[in-house]
């Protein structure tokens, strides 16, 4: 768990906006096209999408595959998969029914 915490601290130093987090979490599933990434962003974050992609690319966390025309995690970004997986498990909605108020 310490490695995950260290990775989270390192990634928080690089990531500057919520759109970058959303893009990294989307790319944790595998390579995706620009249009797929665009529609995964909420409308209010779409304006920041291109700038966020360029920022992640400048930090060498993602790469663009020209022949496939897809964005994917780079080798450096793939090292963050445990951190991204931990974030995804924490943010998924709970499937267990919640109990009502206790008396």
Secondary structure, 3 states (H helix, E strand, C coil): CHHHHHHHHHHHHHCCCHHHHHHHHHHCCCCECHHHHHHHCCHHHHHHHHHHHHHHHHCCCEEEECCCCEEEECHHHHCCHHHHHHHHHHHCCCCCCCCCCCC
